[in-house]
Amino acid sequence: MSSGQRHRLLRWLPTPQTANEHARTNYVRAKRLRHLRINLRRGLKDALFSLLGVFSAAFALEGFLLPNGFLDGGATGIALLVNRFVAIEFAAILIMINIPFLLIAYKLIGRAFALRATGSIVALALITWQVDFPEVTHDKLLVAAFGGFFMGAGIGLAVRGGSVLDGTEVLGLALGRRIGITIGDVVLLINVLIFTVAAWLIDVETALYAMITFLAASKTMDLVIEGIEEYSGITIISPHHEDIRHMIANTMGRGLTVYNGKRGFTKGAGANDVDILYCVLTRLEVSRFLSEVQKIDLMLL
């Protein structure tokens, strides 16, 4: 083989540097593909939750609240109240009422969230306008309870999908940052104002049923977002921390975190080191946990 042929052959053989560049390029491509799959899976899941939420809320409106002239809290409640006195399609009122809240969401939270919220609210308005759901019942108590149930389920599913169907929580976030109160307090004040206006303009009975609807929706929304199993964080400071740690990990099968801390100064004593245990339990496990701790205390007396 001549020197020229050998030079051409070596030029096509991969060098260590070229091999490293190829490996790095393949890694970057695989990483991007994985990120794309995660985003796609998450996007489909969010879209499904939001779509289910929109249909649940639309069913609450068309099947329970609108045919019986009932009200709810939040922006939807304002739209229902306005719809009783203004001869405009409810879907158009719902969109107009939520526009200021969507602008606040765009400014405070970001464009992506505002676009998702806009899509969900517009979809709710269109489905309410175009789809005819059957009127389920005219019993006032059932309308208030189950109208609130399906409305709360819809709002909760939308929140799990990264969106909202009611803009008052966004307003609560904005006001809470300015005047230093919680989002829940702002939403409660808005709803109290809605119910007061309803009692004044319509009658007290309508306002009372609207409160039942709002309470049913709120509780259902909490269950959908947080789940049935509500969790409690428990901090344990005990001289028997090692036995309690063993009980949590082995008997209850729960994970926990151990912090190194110091006891505070007390009269006639100084600070000394102590292990602080922290674990998260469901509300169904708290009673069992307390019983196991009592057993440890009795054994070590």
N, C-alpha and C positions, 0 to 999 in steps of 0.2 A: 504494500500500500504506500502510495506516494505521500509526501508531506502535505500536499494540497488536499488530498482525499481525507487524510487524518484530521486536518483542520476543519473541514466541512462536517465530518462525523461528530467531532467534539462540540461543534457549535449547536447541534441538534440534541445532544444529550443533556438531561436536566442537571443543573448544578445544585448544590445544597441551598443556595440562596433562592433559586427559582422554585425549588420544592417547598421551601418555607412560605414563599409568597402564595403559592397555590393552596397550601394548607390553610393559610390565614384567610384567603378569599373564600374557600369552601366553608370555613367556620362562620364568616360574616354572613354568607348566604343562608346557611342553616339557621343562624340566629334570627335573621330577618323573617325567614319562613315560619319559624316557631312563633315569633311575635305576631305575625299576620294571622296564624291559626288561632292564637289566643284571643286576639282582638275580634276576629270573625265569630268565634264561638260566643264570646261575651256579648257582641253586638246582637246576635240572633236571640240569645237568652233575654237580653234587655227588651228587644222588640216584642218578643212573645209576652213577657210580663206586662208591658205597656198596652199591648193590644187587648189582652184579657181584661186589664183594668178599665180600658175605655168601654168595652162591651158591658162590663158589670155596672159601671156608672150610668151608661145609657139605659140599661134595663131598669135601674133604680128610678131614673127620671121618667121614662116613658111608661113603665109598668106600675109605678106607685105614686110618685110625687106630683107630676104634672097633671094627670087626670083628676086628682083629688084636691088640687090647689094647695098642696103642702109646701112648706119651706124647709130649708136646711141652713147650716151655717156656712161661713166663708164666702168666697166669690160666687159659688153656685147658688147660695142662699140669696145673695144680693140680686143675681140674675132672675131667680124665681120671684122675688119680691117685685122687681121692676116689671116683669112679665105680666103681673096681675093688673097693672095700671096703664101699660103702654101697649098699643096694638102693633108690636113688632115681633117677628119670629124669635122664639127663645134662643135658637142657635146663634143668631146675630147678636143678641144681647149678651150671651155668654162670652163670645169672643171679644166684644167691646169692653166688657167689665174687666177681662183679664189682660188687656193690652198694657195698662200701666204696670201691672205686676211683672209681666214679661220683660218690659224695658228695665225694670229694677233688677231682674234676674240676669239680664245681659250685662249690666254694669257691675254687679257685685260678684256673681258666680262665674260668668264666662259665656262665650258664644255657644259652645257645644251644649251646655245645659239649657240655655235659652231656646236653642233650636229644637231640642228634644221636647221641652215643655210646650213650645208652640205647636209642634206636630201633634202631641197628645191632645191638647185642648181643641185644636181645629178638627181633629178626628172625632172627638167626642161630640162637638157641635154638628158635624156632618152626619154622623150616625144617628144622633137624636133627631135630626131633620128628615133624613131619608128612610130610615129603617122603622117599620111599625112593629113595636113590641106589644104583646097582649096586655090588657089591663087585668092585673091579677086579682085585686080585691078593692072594695070600697070601705071596708071596716077601718075606722080611723086609727085604732091602736095598732092593727096589723100593718097599715100603711106606714105609720111612723117607725115601727120596729124594723120591718123588713126593708123598707125604703132606705133607712139609715144603714142597715146591714150591708146591702149590696153597694151602696154609695161608698161606705168605708172600705169594703173589700176592693172596690175599683181604685180608690185613691191609694190604698196600701200597695196594691200590685204595681201601680204606676211608679210609686216611690222605689220599690224594689227594682224596677226597670230603669232607674236613674232619671225619672221624669216627675212631673206633678200634674194633677188635674185641677188644682185649686191654688191660686196665686197668693192667698193671704199669708201663707207661711214665709214666702219670699219677703213680703212687706214686714212681717215680724222680724226677720233677720235684719232688714235695713234699719228699722226703728230700734231694735235691741242694741245695735252697735252705737246708735247715737245717744240714746237716753239711758242705757244701762239696765234694761230689763230683759227677761227671757222671751224667747219666741212664743212659748206657750202662753205667757201673760198677754202678749200683743194679740194673739189669735183669740184668746178668751174675751178681751175687751171688744174686739171687732164683732164677735158673735153676740155679746150682750147688747151692743148697739143695734144689731140687726133685729134681735128679738124684741127690743124695746120699741123700735120703729114699727115692727109688725103688730105689736099689741096696740099701738096708738092708731095706726092707719086701718087695721083690719079688725081684730078682736083679740082678747086675752087667750081664748081657747086655741086659736091658730098659733099663737106664740108659744104656748105650752107644748103643743104637739111638735112644734119645730124644735124645741129643746130636747124632746125625747128622740127625735130623728138625729139630732146632732150628737147626743150622747151615744146612741147605738152606732153611729158612723165612727166616732172617735175610738170607741173600744174595739170595734172590728178592725179598724186601721192599725191599731197598736198590735193586735194579735197577728195580723198578716205580716207586718214589718218585723216584729221581734220574735214571733213564734209563740207557741203555747208555753214552752219552757222558758220562763223568765229566770235570769241568772243573778246571783248575788255574789259580790266579792267579800271574802271573809279574811280578816287579819287576826292572827293568833299570837299572843305574847304570853308564854307560859314557861315555868321551870321544867315542865314535862314535854318540851318541844320535840325532843327526839322521838318519844313514844307517839306523839300526835302526828308527826311527820310520817312515821312508819304506818300508822293507821290510815292516813289519807291516801298514801301511795299504794298500799297493799290491800287493805280491807275494802276501801271505797273505790279503788282503781282510778283515782284522780291525780292529775299533775298538780304541782305546786311550786312556788318560788320561795327560796330562803334568803332573807336579807340579814346582813350583819348590822346590829344597832347597839345603842346604849340605853340603859334605863335612865330616866330623868332623876335629878336630885330630889331626894325626899328628906324630911326632917330627921336628922341624926344618921343619915346614910349618904354615901356617895354614889356616883354613876358606876355601873359595871356593864360589861358586854352581855349581849343577849341575842339569840337568834329569833328573827321575826318571820313567821310563816304566813304566806298569802296564797289562797286558792280561790277558785271560782266554782260555785255549785249551783245547780238548779234549785228552784224553790221546793221541789219535791225531795231533795236530798238534805235540806237544812236540818230537818227534824232528826234524821238518822245520824247526821254528823254530831249534833248536840248530845244524842244518846251515847255515841261512842266516846266522846270526850268525857262524859260523866263516868263511864266505865273505867277509863284510864285514871281519873281522879280517885275513884274508890279503891282501885287496885294499889295505888301508890300512897295511900294514907298511912 
